[in-house]
Amino acid sequence: MILFERFGYSKGGHVSVVVQNVTWKSRHSKSPLNLFSMGFFLASDTSFRKILNESEHYCVLSNRNVKLLFQFHSLSADSTINGSADIEDPDEYNLVFGNCQPEFEISMHVHTEMYNLNDGRKDFLPAGQTVLPKLYFLFFLVYSCLTAVWLFISINQRPKVEKIHVIIGALLLVKTMKMICASEDKMFVRRTGTPHGWDVAFYIFGFLKGVMLFTVIILIGTGWSILKPYLQEREKKVLMTVIPLQLLENIVYVVISETGPATKDWMTWNQMFLLIDIVCCCAVVFPIIWSIRSLREASKTDGKAAKNLKKLTLFKQFYIVLVGYLYFTRILVPAIGALINYRFEWLITVLAEGASLGFYLFIFCNFQPVERNPYLVIGDDEENEAGQILEEDDSFEL
């Protein structure tokens, strides 16, 4: 069996499949060909799991849990066949090609069209994604406001602006552009079935956002441009490792998005994507740990206990928020997505983008170029109290 597509249908949905240029080749020259043993069918998610367990015992095309579209015995003289079906029972269905003669290798060109009807118009987005264009546009407006406020603060606090603040501003701008591209992408797919080039813009800004986000996390974690004007050798190595990995991760993401389960090695690409993402997430934590240890050691020798206490508190908060953000978006969100009904697929986007917005707001509030930033101005009258806290409290140990 080959899974071609998964699509969430509402009542009155439609699927059509056109197959052309069908050819086959047998691994055994004497094997008789039975075209009744090959064809396309639909199966709901629940049924599909049962079919996978039972397919070894009999031909999947004869299973009562499948909705058969056509079998290859109806092939025309020019090796073309098509079939369609209307969906009366709303559910998430899998479009699958079944071949009950595995000794035959089949080659063909397949065109599929899946849509729901919304007020008589075709809606090419799955039932659980129909609100995504508006949702992404809402996030675009939020990030636009955030970017504008960051620019306003940076202009008013120009003497306090460091290089890291410029990079954070660029990150907010790129994130904003990614959201509008995602909105336009989904809107055109919903209306026409194709993104009309908006997917390319989405991939470009997605790549820039990924690289810049991890770069900002690493640079903030090292204290670059604010605590110190340079990066240590080990910090440069982390940065030079994460950036190429982000490039590779985005290439893999494009391959996964533009292909599908029917593509050879598609599952391998998914596993590679997860592995690279995990490596990047682990790598960005190390600079924060190094900075916390360095500040703790410095507090014992430089006589600036209050300053170091403020910095340690801020770094510890950043560490906790970062780990929570990565854990939530990489583990909890996919787990929730696996449990919710297909009609609420949009909720995954709300959770992931909501967590991202919360993380951006944390950076915005704690690392903006303002006079009272704990990085920059600390009162000397807090020295004695801070020194005692640092000596007695071991909560900053990781």
C-alpha positions, 0 to 999 in steps of 0.5 A, spaced: 500 500 500 502 507 498 499 512 502 498 518 497 494 523 501 490 525 507 484 530 507 479 532 512 472 532 509 466 535 511 459 533 508 459 533 501 466 533 500 469 530 493 475 526 491 477 525 484 483 521 481 486 521 474 491 516 473 495 516 466 501 512 463 500 506 467 506 501 466 508 495 470 514 490 470 514 483 474 520 481 478 518 473 476 517 472 468 511 467 469 507 471 474 500 472 471 497 479 472 490 480 475 488 488 474 483 487 479 488 486 484 490 493 483 486 500 485 485 506 489 481 507 495 479 511 501 479 509 508 478 513 514 483 514 519 480 509 524 479 504 518 486 505 515 489 502 522 485 496 522 487 495 514 494 495 516 494 490 521 489 485 516 492 486 509 497 480 510 491 476 510 487 478 504 487 483 498 486 490 501 481 492 495 476 487 498 476 489 505 469 492 507 472 498 511 474 501 504 471 506 499 473 503 493 474 508 487 476 504 481 480 498 480 485 497 474 481 492 470 478 498 467 484 501 464 483 504 457 487 503 451 491 509 452 493 506 459 488 512 463 483 511 468 479 515 473 475 515 479 471 520 483 467 519 490 462 524 494 463 524 501 457 523 505 460 521 512 465 527 514 471 524 517 479 524 515 480 520 509 486 517 507 487 516 499 491 509 498 493 505 492 493 498 493 497 493 490 495 485 492 500 483 487 507 485 490 511 482 485 509 487 480 512 494 480 507 499 478 509 506 474 504 511 473 502 519 473 497 520 478 493 527 479 488 528 485 483 533 487 480 533 494 476 539 496 470 541 500 464 545 498 463 551 502 457 555 500 457 552 493 464 553 492 470 549 492 474 549 498 481 545 497 483 546 504 482 540 509 476 541 514 480 543 520 485 548 516 479 553 513 480 558 518 488 558 517 488 564 512 485 569 517 489 566 523 495 567 520 493 574 518 491 575 525 498 573 527 501 578 522 497 584 525 500 582 532 507 582 529 506 588 525 505 592 531 510 588 535 515 590 530 513 597 530 513 598 537 520 595 537 522 600 532 519 606 536 523 604 542 529 603 538 529 610 535 527 613 542 533 610 545 538 610 540 544 611 545 542 604 548 541 600 542 546 595 541 547 590 535 543 585 538 537 590 538 538 591 531 538 583 529 532 582 534 528 588 530 530 584 523 528 577 526 521 581 528 520 583 521 522 577 518 517 573 522 512 578 520 513 577 513 513 569 514 506 570 517 503 574 511 506 569 506 503 563 510 496 567 510 496 568 502 499 561 501 493 558 505 488 563 502 490 561 495 490 554 496 483 554 499 481 558 493 484 554 487 488 548 490 495 551 489 499 557 492 501 561 486 508 562 488 506 564 495 509 558 498 516 560 495 516 566 499 514 562 505 520 558 505 524 563 504 522 567 510 521 561 514 529 559 513 531 566 515 526 566 521 529 560 523 536 562 522 535 568 525 531 566 531 537 561 533 542 566 532 538 571 537 538 565 542 545 564 542 547 571 542 543 573 548 545 567 551 552 569 550 551 576 552 554 578 546 554 586 544 551 587 551 555 584 556 561 583 552 563 585 545 566 579 542 564 571 542 569 566 545 571 560 541 566 555 543 561 560 542 563 561 535 563 554 534 556 553 537 553 559 532 557 556 526 554 549 527 547 551 528 547 556 522 548 550 517 544 545 521 538 550 520 540 551 512 539 543 512 533 543 516 529 548 512 531 544 505 529 538 509 522 541 510 521 544 503 522 537 501 517 534 506 512 539 504 513 539 497 512 531 496 508 526 500 508 519 503 508 516 496 515 519 495 520 514 496 524 516 503 519 521 505 519 518 512 527 518 512 526 525 511 521 526 516 526 523 521 532 527 519 528 533 520 526 531 527 533 529 528 536 536 526 531 540 530 533 536 536 540 538 535 539 545 534 535 546 540 540 542 545 546 546 542 542 553 543 542 551 551 549 551 552 551 558 551 546 560 557 549 555 561 556 557 560 554 565 561 550 563 568 556 559 570 561 565 568 557 570 572 556 566 578 564 565 578 565 573 577 560 574 583 565 571 587 571 576 585 569 582 582 565 585 588 559 587 583 554 582 587 548 586 585 549 587 578 551 579 577 545 578 581 540 581 576 544 578 570 543 571 573 536 572 575 535 574 568 539 569 565 535 564 569 529 566 567 531 566 559 533 559 560 527 557 563 523 560 558 527 557 552 527 550 555 519 551 556 518 554 549 522 548 546 519 543 550 512 545 548 513 546 541 517 540 539 513 535 544 507 537 547 504 541 541 505 534 536 502 530 542 496 534 542 495 534 535 495 527 535 490 526 540 485 532 537 479 531 532 481 533 525 476 538 525 480 542 530 487 541 526 487 549 526 488 549 534 495 546 533 497 552 529 494 556 535 498 553 540 505 553 536 504 560 534 501 562 541 507 559 544 512 563 539 509 569 540 509 569 548 517 567 547 518 573 542 514 578 548 519 575 553 525 577 549 521 584 547 520 585 554 527 583 557 532 585 552 529 592 549 534 598 549 531 602 555 534 605 560 533 601 566 535 594 563 538 590 568 544 589 563 545 596 563 544 600 570 544 597 577 544 601 583 550 600 588 546 600 594 544 593 593 551 590 593 551 588 600 544 584 600 545 581 593 552 579 596 549 575 601 543 572 597 549 569 592 553 566 598 547 563 601 542 561 595 544 555 590 538 556 586 542 558 580 546 552 580 544 548 573 
